[in-house]
Amino acid sequence: MSELAGQAIAIYRDDNRDRYLDNLFRLQIVAGRYADATNTLNSLRALRRNRVSLSATAADALYAILGAARQRSVEGPFEETFRQEFSSAFARLDDKTSALAIRALGVNHFALDRAVDRA
């Protein structure tokens, strides 16, 4: 998957800057380019400012946590860096955004997997 994502990054274009950055950071995560994904996500946040839903902000916060933890995983076990990043990031979120992020973590992926399998 990472190789395919890297190939997609090389050719991906979109005239809509918001959509381009939103898709690009996801591709960068799949490709294992975590520093690039973090930079792209920061650019997306700056572009959007406060013009997106709190749910989108919460989801982006989770991706930022993952990217930061993956970048730091060279310092030690991923589980530990993830715990640290998660704790640090959630301490900075407001109550509504953190509640939405926690809710997003509780999504039943089995139901989503079945829907994808049926498609």
C-alpha positions in Angstrom: 0.0 0.0 0.0 2.8 2.4 0.8 4.3 2.1 -2.6 1.0 2.6 -4.3 0.3 5.7 -2.2 3.7 7.0 -3.1 2.9 6.6 -6.8 -0.5 8.3 -6.3 1.2 11.2 -4.5 3.5 11.8 -7.5 0.5 12.2 -9.9 -2.3 13.5 -7.7 -3.7 16.8 -8.7 -6.8 18.7 -7.7 -7.7 22.4 -8.4 -9.6 22.5 -5.1 -6.9 23.3 -2.6 -8.8 22.1 0.5 -9.7 18.8 -1.1 -6.1 18.4 -2.5 -4.5 18.9 0.9 -7.1 16.7 2.6 -6.4 13.8 0.3 -2.7 14.4 0.1 -2.1 14.1 3.9 -4.0 10.9 3.9 -1.9 9.5 1.1 1.3 10.7 2.8 0.3 8.7 6.0 -0.3 5.6 4.0 3.0 6.1 2.2 4.8 6.4 5.6 5.7 10.0 4.9 4.7 11.2 8.4 6.6 14.5 8.5 5.2 15.5 5.1 1.7 14.5 6.3 2.1 16.6 9.4 3.2 19.6 7.3 0.3 19.1 4.9 -2.2 18.8 7.8 -0.8 22.0 9.2 -1.3 23.7 5.9 -4.9 22.4 5.7 -5.7 23.7 9.2 -4.3 27.1 8.2 -6.4 27.2 5.0 -9.6 26.1 6.8 -9.1 28.1 10.0 -12.4 27.6 11.8 -14.5 27.0 8.7 -15.1 23.2 9.1 -17.2 21.2 11.5 -15.9 20.2 14.9 -16.2 16.6 13.7 -13.7 17.3 10.9 -11.4 19.1 13.3 -11.6 16.1 15.7 -10.8 13.6 12.9 -7.8 15.8 11.8 -6.6 15.9 15.4 -6.5 12.1 15.4 -4.5 12.0 12.2 -2.1 14.5 13.6 -1.6 12.4 16.7 -0.9 9.3 14.6 1.5 11.2 12.3 3.4 12.7 15.3 3.6 9.4 17.0 4.9 7.6 13.9 7.5 10.3 13.4 8.7 9.9 17.0 8.6 6.1 17.0 12.3 6.1 16.1 12.8 7.3 19.7 11.2 4.3 21.2 8.2 1.8 20.9 5.3 3.2 18.9 2.9 2.3 21.6 4.7 4.6 24.0 5.1 7.5 21.6 1.4 7.2 20.7 0.4 7.3 24.3 2.5 10.5 24.8 1.2 12.2 21.7 -2.4 11.3 22.5 -2.1 12.6 26.0 -0.4 15.8 24.9 -2.8 16.5 22.1 -5.9 15.8 24.1 -4.8 18.2 26.8 -4.8 21.0 24.2 -8.3 20.2 22.7 -11.4 21.8 24.0 -14.1 19.6 25.5 -16.3 19.4 22.5 -13.5 18.5 20.1 -12.0 15.9 22.4 -15.4 14.3 22.9 -15.9 14.0 19.2 -12.4 12.6 18.8 -13.1 10.0 21.4 -16.4 9.2 19.7 -14.6 8.7 16.4 -12.3 6.2 18.0 -15.3 4.1 19.0 -16.5 3.6 15.4 -17.3 -0.1 14.8 -15.0 -0.9 11.9 -16.6 -4.3 11.4 -19.8 -2.7 10.1 -17.8 -0.5 7.8 -15.8 -3.5 6.6 -19.0 -5.3 5.7 -20.3 -2.4 3.8 -17.1 -2.2 1.8 -17.1 -5.9 1.1 -20.7 -5.7 -0.2 -19.8 -2.8 -2.5 
